[in-house]
């Protein structure tokens, strides 16, 4: 089968980055705090990941969790982060920003993670195309790419090759073929993570280092080489 697809894996650790590349990922989205949907990673993480992988690394620029309407101070932080990660070898940026009425904030966006929060996806897509944007990451404005598949297909048909529509959100080995066949997408975004137990021997289970919804202290989620390989094989056989 033709290898005309591109698999992007979102990672928040060096281990996940290395595993994703070993599994066949073509590009990484590097962030921290995947539990919050991804935040700007540290420069240290970016530097060490770049030392250990050869595939392109796109860096998330998102100063906090929550919505995508940013204050002037937050925009200042984002601009400084962009300057710093570019100086450390980031191959691309992943960010999203909206106006208060849910429209694209054209001055801040490059790869629009916030697309799923826009007021009118069709209008927003044309705005991005006119601005010369390269790619839209979307779950079809729904809880997952599978649920949003009808809109993803409509956006790809609307784009007509003028911009890349990249499905992402809840993509697994169980639904990838259906998503690719149903949408016609040539790129997709996933985390391909598995849980593993911490190596800690002493464990104080009375203390939590984050909020009640945080990931457990003694469990880690990392990109799984076998899952990445499986997704890669499914995409090859589908496309």
Phi, psi and omega in degrees: 000154179289139179263064185262011182259169175223125178255122176253132180243129178274132185224154178227021177205162177295318179303314179295321180297314180296316180297320180298315179295317178299327181281349177112011177298145180264340183202150177247143165254114184261128180209180169241166172052061177299337178298332178262014180089003178103128176232171179301127179282166177286156176295327178299316179297315179300313183299315183288322176299316180298331178287336188253349180232159180250342181283159181300144179240113175263134188253131176290133173243099181206108190284345182199166173281181178096211185283183183246024175259110190254145176283169178300320179294321179292323176297322177299318177297316181298318180295320177293319178298319178299315179301316184289315183290328176295322179291340181258014171095015176302134182274345180187170182239148176235116181205165177209139178211139182235158170278172184294340178263016173079024178255162182296130171270094191298334183288337188253341191269147172228305171239116201270086174296331183281005184305324184290355179253006183286159181288317182224102184303321182295316178293318180298321180297316179296325178296318180293320178298317182294335179272356177086020179292152187262332193204145174236123174266123185211148171260016183073030179057033180226185185290340178203165179295328178293316178294326182267012185305317180302318179289322178303316179298318180295322180293320178296318177296320180293320184295323179051041176081000182283340179206150181275128173258116185249107177295142176199152180118101177072022179281127180225176177295342181277337184236356185299314182301316180297320181293315181293315180292323183282339184253327187083013181292148177252351176230152174211161188234132182208169175252330176050045185262154171231157178269143172219156184283147176294153176276359179298134175267317174273131182223121175263097185281359180274348186243134173243135184273359179218193179290171185296336180271001183291161176295148180297145182297330188253029173221140182236144173247125181225155176300134185258119182305316183294323178293318178299316179297320179296315178298320178300315181294320179298316180296319179299316183286336181275318185261000000 
